[in-house]
Amino acid sequence: MQELVNLMSYTFMQRAMICGIAISFCAALIGVILVLKNYSMIGHGLGEVGFASLSLAMALNLPELTVSIPLVIISAIVIMIISQKKGESGDVIIALVASRSFSTSV
């Protein structure tokens, strides 16, 4: 217990604790909304898009994050647009986008 008190005496640990608590509250609220709107697989789908974009960046010898972050954001926007226009379930569109991106990385 004394070690925990000693750790919390550092300002960076206090800030990390505050940020962790704030992120946990935000994630809980966003998670409920994503499940209710049938986007429960968004983390898995965008993870596969991120993997594909990282492999593309490494194959083209480009900086990984400058390629990966925009492609993941664009994929999330495409998922939202397609699911709203077509009226399909969000998880169906997520699976299509994820499998498409995963197939391009192979």
C-alpha positions, 0 to 999 in steps of 0.5 A: 500500500505504501508503494501505491502512495509513493507512486501517486506522489508523482504528478505524471502518475496523478495525470495518468490516473485522471486520464485513465478514469476519464477514458473509462467513462467515455469508453463506457458511454460510447460502447453502449451507443455502438452496441445499440446502433449495431456497430459492436464489431467496429473495433475488430473491423478497424483493427483489420483495416489497421493491419492491412494499412500497416502492411501496405505502408511497410511494403511501400517503405512509407511511415506506418502511422501516416498511412495507417491513421488516415486509412482507418479514419476513412474506413470508419467514415465509409462504414458509416456512410454505407450503412446509413445509405443502404439501411443495412446493419452496421456489423454487416458493412463492418465485416465487408470492409474488414474482409476487403482490407484484409484481402488486400494485405495478403 
